[in-house]
Amino acid sequence: MRWDGARDAEPPSVKIEIFPRAEADIIRQFRYYLLDRDTPAVAFRFREAVIESIEQLKPHPRVGTLFRGSTSGLRSWPVKGFSRRSASTTLKFRAVCG
């Protein structure tokens, strides 16, 4: 909502862009659960939670914590059901309209 009370329209088509380093973090966390911890059920639950979290972002691309830095519009959002303390269980994304 804007300061004058009018609502900002959300873009009709939003793509959630996961950066290569963030994608590597997701894969590393999946492999950690699958191989290091030998908990395949947790690994696949994590994968599904990542997908679900990304889908939750599409209608609300401005949610999450905005990073200050060199990448414009970079935000973070926790993977549902996993600890927020680990960087590997937090998505780093940018919403791209169009």
N, C-alpha and C positions, 0 to 999 in steps of 0.2 A: 504494500500500500504506500502511496506517495504521501508527502507531508500535507497536501491539500485534501486528502481523503479519497481521491480517485484511485482506482485499482490499476496497476500496471498489467497489461495483458502479457501472458506467457507466450513465448513463440510457439507456433503450431507444430513445428518439427524440430526436435532437439536430439542431437547425437551426443552421447557421453563419450569423450575421448580419454582413454586410459593410456598414459605415457609409457614408453618402453621400460623405464626403470620401475614404474609402479607395477607393470605387468610382471616383470621379473620378481618383484617382491611377492606377488600373489602366487606365482609358480613355486617360489622358494618355500612359502608357508605351506602350500599344499603338499610338497615333497617332504617337508618336515613332519607333518602329521602322518603321511603315508609310510615313509621309510624310516625316519629317525625314531619316531614314537610308535611305529607299527600299529597305527590306529586308522585303518582305512575308512571306517565309518565316519570318523571325525573329518578326515581329509575330504571325503565326498560331501559331507554336510557343509564344510567350509566352502567348497566350490559352488554348491547351490546357494549358499548365503551371499556369496559375491555376486552371483547372477541376480538374485533377488534385490540386493542393495542397489545395483546398477539400474534395475527397472524402477525402483522407488525414486531414483534421481531424475528420471526423464520428465515427469510432470512438474518437478520442482527443482530446476537446474541451479537455482541460486542458494540452495541450502548448503550446509557445510561450512567449514572454517576456510576463509580466504587466506591463502599464503601471500606474504609479501616477498617479492623476489623478481627474478628475471623472466619468469613465465607468466604472462598476463592471464588472469582469470583462473589460475590453478587453485583448486579447493581440495579439502579432505572430508571424508565421510566414513564413519565406522562401519565395519562389516557386521551386520545384524547377528547377535548371538555370540560374538567373540570379543575378547578383552580389548578395551580401548587403549591399554597401556603399551601395546606392541605396534610399532609402525607397520608391521607386515599384516596387521588385521585392520588397517585403515586404508581406504581407497584414496588415491590421489587422482583427481580427474579435472577435466575442463569441459564445460558444456559448449557445444558448437551449434549454433542455429543454422537451419537450412537444409 
